[in-house]
């Protein structure tokens, strides 16, 4: 699969519905994560469907990666490196 089929960006409030469905399938605490939606980087297809997400909690100069989730784990192999690169870039920009 070509990585050009996917986009990675920061999650927005518009993504909560799709993220909640993915988090519920993974039995994550959806209400707690929904309050922290902007901590997440999401991987989407070209139509904007959220396929996966990875959280990065930032506190001062420390970061914690959390709550990796995929709607279809068959895509995890392709999306995980894209999400990790994005989280790494965000962490570096924050001075972590």
C-alpha positions as CSV (number, residue, x, y, z in Angstrom):
1,X,0.0,0.0,0.0
2,X,1.1,3.5,-0.8
3,X,1.4,5.9,2.1
4,X,0.0,8.6,-0.2
5,X,-3.4,7.1,0.5
6,X,-3.3,8.4,4.0
7,X,-3.0,11.8,5.8
8,X,-1.9,12.4,9.3
9,X,-2.9,15.5,11.3
10,X,-3.9,16.7,14.7
11,X,-7.4,15.6,15.8
12,X,-10.2,18.2,16.0
13,X,-13.5,18.3,17.7
14,X,-15.1,17.2,14.4
15,X,-13.3,13.8,14.8
16,X,-14.8,12.9,18.2
17,X,-17.6,10.8,16.7
18,X,-15.2,8.7,14.7
19,X,-12.6,8.5,17.4
20,X,-15.3,7.5,20.0
21,X,-16.3,4.5,17.8
22,X,-12.7,3.4,17.5
23,X,-12.0,3.8,21.2
24,X,-15.2,1.9,22.2
25,X,-14.1,-1.0,20.0
26,X,-10.9,-1.1,22.0
27,X,-12.7,-0.7,25.3
28,X,-11.0,2.6,26.1
29,X,-12.5,5.2,28.5
30,X,-14.2,7.2,25.7
31,X,-15.5,10.1,27.9
32,X,-12.0,10.7,29.4
33,X,-10.3,10.5,26.0
34,X,-12.9,12.8,24.3
35,X,-12.0,15.5,26.8
36,X,-8.4,15.2,25.6
37,X,-9.1,14.9,21.8
38,X,-6.5,17.6,20.9
39,X,-3.8,15.4,22.3
40,X,-4.4,13.0,19.4
41,X,-2.8,12.7,16.0
42,X,-5.1,10.9,13.5
43,X,-4.5,9.0,10.3
44,X,-7.2,9.4,7.8
45,X,-7.9,8.1,4.3
46,X,-8.2,10.7,1.5
47,X,-12.0,11.1,2.2
48,X,-11.3,12.1,5.8
49,X,-12.3,8.9,7.5
50,X,-10.3,8.4,10.7
51,X,-8.5,5.1,10.5
52,X,-6.2,5.3,13.5
53,X,-5.0,7.6,16.3
54,X,-2.2,8.0,18.7
55,X,-2.3,10.3,21.8
56,X,0.6,12.4,23.0
57,X,0.2,14.0,26.4
58,X,2.5,17.0,27.0
59,X,3.4,18.3,30.5
60,X,6.1,20.9,30.7
61,X,9.1,19.3,28.8
62,X,7.9,15.8,29.2
63,X,5.7,13.7,26.8
64,X,3.8,10.5,27.1
65,X,2.5,8.5,24.2
66,X,-0.8,6.8,24.9
67,X,-4.0,5.2,23.6
68,X,-3.0,3.9,20.2
69,X,-6.1,2.8,18.4
70,X,-7.0,1.5,14.9
71,X,-10.4,0.9,13.4
72,X,-8.9,-2.0,11.3
73,X,-5.7,-3.5,12.7
74,X,-4.8,-4.7,9.2
75,X,-3.9,-1.1,8.5
76,X,-1.8,-0.7,11.6
77,X,1.4,-1.8,9.9
78,X,1.0,1.0,7.4
79,X,-0.4,3.7,9.7
80,X,1.8,3.2,12.8
81,X,5.0,4.6,11.1
82,X,3.1,7.7,9.8
83,X,1.6,8.4,13.3
84,X,4.9,7.9,15.0
85,X,6.6,10.3,12.6
86,X,3.9,12.9,13.3
87,X,4.1,12.4,17.1
88,X,7.9,12.7,16.9
89,X,7.7,15.9,14.9
90,X,5.1,17.4,17.4
91,X,7.3,16.4,20.3
92,X,10.4,18.0,18.8
93,X,8.5,21.2,18.0
94,X,7.4,21.3,21.7
95,X,11.0,20.9,22.9
96,X,10.4,17.4,24.4
